[in-house]
Amino acid sequence: MNDAEFQRQLASNCSWWRTPYGWELDDPDLRSIRDSRLNYKPTVLEDIAPDGLYVLRGPRRVGKSVEVKRAIARLIHGGVQPRQVIHFACDGLTARELRQLERVGRDQATAGIGKARYWFLDEVTSVEGWPSEIKWLRDNTAMREDCVILTGSSSLDLDEARNELAGRRGGAARSDRLLLPMSFRSFFDQLYRGALPGLPVIRAKDFLGPGCEAAVFELRPWLDQLASAWEVHCRCGGFPSAVEDQIAHGEVGVNFSNDLWDVVCGDALRRGSLNATQSLTLMLEIGRSLSSFTSMSSLARGIGVPDPKTAVRRVRDLVDNYLAWPCHQRGSNDAPNLNAQSKYYFIDPLLARLAHLRVDHLPEPPTSAVSEQQIGMHLLRAAAEGDPGAYAAFSSVMCARNAARKEVDFVGPSLGGLGFEGKYSDMGLEKDSATVRSICNGRGVMASRALIGRAGQGDVLFLPASFVAYLLSG
């Protein structure tokens, strides 16, 4: 791309250069939320400032572009000169073209602006070798004084980026940011518009404490609404467009499920050799085994490939693109046992149902399995709240299995010794709680359908799955 083409694209992308206080009306991202029934406003980019460097990751279609545009609008309305703000979509660029973009953006398109720039570089993780180029720019240009916001939908280069950008993140208090589909608390707030009293977030390790007991007391009058909303959440999920469809029409529209399918096949699995039928079968098989340990040999046979390593790579593609996550077995020293089979969950219920939504005679995963998935997902995102970059390590939330092959769904260092079990039933929980007591030193939480109570000596808590997810999420 030559300098002139960069200038044309910059002028096209940065409409606030032309109309500083009217551009939002015509911006397609902001127009879509202005016309939306949702009042959902994540806070992932509210505190950006020079000379910080921020990396915002998350799956496609989760709303990263909307949050970028909201951040730009806040800056301009807060007094930042419009020409200080530079936005560019980096899909299709080479790493060396990032240097060209910085030069053209600073020295030509915004020449004469003497203040720090705000660079919003969308989908920069699609550019091979981007961490080294951003490191060079932070070391050798005035970008070291600028506010730089990088977005991406892949964690493939997470370790490389951490190493390359060490010491180059400026004053950013939290450089790594993560945007996932909305939590159950946010989902419930969209359905009931803030009807619940304000309650604090309860840390997983505090679920047997007095703070949780007080919060449960406040939630009890809302048991029916919370339980019903949980059933809807386990079908609709938390992608904003899906939630809007659900509120408006009572179901997720075919357009968004098609968009999500394009994310899976056209983005996450594009590097592989699977055809559309094999990709569909892959999603179906993972959805079928949400509550079970995954045999890669069986998965390979199911999708029609001869080598289990191919199945491993394709599942890893989903994980790297923030579409699925592994729940490893806990090994020694509270670390994942990577030599044992793992469970795999999707990051959202709609992904678990995607094969059925594409071909309606294919089975859906049972609500109990999706409920278990979502309890694990809420534990995982709560553990990563203080360090979003740690999400992709998948060492904070694991599962545990004893010699008798009995298991607890979720354990880990962030859970304070508690085990979390996603039974999603109100029957037989007293008996099932024995496994939690035996593996987790007698202490844990059973995520029921609607039952609230205690088992044994009172150190295993029965709590509706909707309560668990609501209290874990902010």
URJOKA-V527137 format. One record per backbone hydrogen bond with DSSP energy under -1.0 kcal/mol. NH is the residue of the N-H (numbers start at 1). CO is the residue of the C=O. If there is no record, write none. Layout:
# URJOKA-V527137
nh=NH co=CO
nh=NH co=CO
This chain:
# URJOKA-V527137
nh=6 co=2
nh=7 co=3
nh=8 co=4
nh=9 co=5
nh=10 co=6
nh=11 co=7
nh=12 co=8
nh=13 co=9
nh=14 co=10
nh=15 co=13
nh=17 co=14
nh=18 co=15
nh=19 co=15
nh=22 co=19
nh=23 co=19
nh=25 co=22
nh=26 co=23
nh=27 co=23
nh=31 co=27
nh=32 co=28
nh=33 co=29
nh=34 co=30
nh=35 co=31
nh=46 co=43
nh=52 co=49
nh=53 co=169
nh=54 co=148
nh=55 co=175
nh=56 co=150
nh=57 co=177
nh=58 co=152
nh=62 co=59
nh=67 co=63
nh=68 co=64
nh=69 co=65
nh=70 co=66
nh=71 co=67
nh=72 co=68
nh=73 co=69
nh=74 co=70
nh=75 co=71
nh=76 co=72
nh=77 co=73
nh=78 co=74
nh=79 co=76
nh=80 co=75
nh=84 co=81
nh=85 co=82
nh=86 co=118
nh=88 co=120
nh=90 co=122
nh=93 co=90
nh=98 co=95
nh=100 co=96
nh=101 co=97
nh=102 co=98
nh=103 co=99
nh=104 co=100
nh=105 co=101
nh=106 co=102
nh=107 co=103
nh=108 co=104
nh=109 co=104
nh=113 co=110
nh=118 co=84
nh=119 co=147
nh=120 co=86
nh=121 co=149
nh=122 co=88
nh=124 co=151
nh=126 co=123
nh=127 co=124
nh=130 co=127
nh=133 co=129
nh=134 co=130
nh=135 co=131
nh=136 co=132
nh=137 co=133
nh=138 co=134
nh=139 co=135
nh=140 co=136
nh=141 co=137
nh=144 co=141
nh=145 co=142
nh=147 co=117
nh=148 co=52
nh=149 co=119
nh=150 co=54
nh=151 co=121
nh=152 co=56
nh=155 co=320
nh=158 co=155
nh=161 co=157
nh=162 co=158
nh=163 co=159
nh=164 co=160
nh=165 co=161
nh=168 co=165
nh=172 co=169
nh=177 co=55
nh=179 co=57
nh=182 co=238
nh=187 co=183
nh=188 co=184
nh=189 co=185
nh=190 co=186
nh=191 co=187
nh=192 co=188
nh=193 co=189
nh=202 co=471
nh=206 co=203
nh=207 co=204
nh=209 co=206
nh=213 co=209
nh=214 co=210
nh=215 co=211
nh=216 co=212
nh=217 co=213
nh=218 co=214
nh=219 co=215
nh=220 co=216
nh=222 co=219
nh=223 co=220
nh=226 co=222
nh=227 co=223
nh=228 co=224
nh=229 co=225
nh=230 co=226
nh=231 co=227
nh=232 co=228
nh=233 co=229
nh=234 co=230
nh=235 co=232
nh=236 co=232
nh=237 co=233
nh=243 co=239
nh=244 co=240
nh=245 co=241
nh=246 co=242
nh=247 co=243
nh=248 co=244
nh=249 co=245
nh=250 co=246
nh=257 co=253
nh=258 co=254
nh=259 co=255
nh=260 co=256
nh=261 co=257
nh=262 co=258
nh=263 co=259
nh=264 co=260
nh=265 co=261
nh=266 co=262
nh=268 co=263
nh=269 co=264
nh=272 co=269
nh=279 co=275
nh=280 co=276
nh=281 co=277
nh=282 co=278
nh=283 co=279
nh=284 co=280
nh=285 co=281
nh=286 co=282
nh=287 co=283
nh=288 co=284
nh=289 co=285
nh=292 co=289
nh=294 co=342
nh=299 co=295
nh=300 co=296
nh=301 co=297
nh=302 co=298
nh=303 co=299
nh=305 co=300
nh=310 co=307
nh=312 co=308
nh=313 co=309
nh=314 co=310
nh=315 co=311
nh=316 co=312
nh=317 co=313
nh=318 co=314
nh=319 co=315
nh=320 co=316
nh=321 co=317
nh=322 co=319
nh=323 co=318
nh=324 co=318
nh=325 co=345
nh=327 co=343
nh=330 co=399
nh=331 co=335
nh=335 co=332
nh=337 co=329
nh=338 co=336
nh=340 co=337
nh=343 co=327
nh=345 co=325
nh=347 co=323
nh=352 co=348
nh=353 co=349
nh=357 co=353
nh=358 co=354
nh=359 co=355
nh=362 co=359
nh=370 co=366
nh=371 co=367
nh=372 co=368
nh=373 co=369
nh=374 co=370
nh=375 co=371
nh=376 co=372
nh=377 co=373
nh=378 co=374
nh=379 co=375
nh=380 co=376
nh=381 co=377
nh=382 co=378
nh=383 co=379
nh=384 co=380
nh=390 co=387
nh=391 co=388
nh=393 co=390
nh=394 co=391
nh=398 co=411
nh=399 co=328
nh=400 co=408
nh=402 co=406
nh=405 co=402
nh=408 co=400
nh=410 co=420
nh=411 co=398
nh=415 co=412
nh=418 co=415
nh=419 co=443
nh=420 co=410
nh=421 co=445
nh=423 co=421
nh=424 co=447
nh=432 co=428
nh=433 co=429
nh=434 co=431
nh=435 co=432
nh=437 co=433
nh=438 co=434
nh=439 co=435
nh=440 co=436
nh=442 co=437
nh=443 co=440
nh=444 co=459
nh=445 co=419
nh=446 co=461
nh=447 co=421
nh=448 co=446
nh=448 co=463
nh=453 co=462
nh=455 co=460
nh=458 co=455
nh=461 co=444
nh=462 co=453
nh=463 co=446
nh=465 co=448
nh=468 co=464
nh=469 co=465
nh=470 co=466
nh=471 co=467
nh=472 co=468
nh=473 co=469
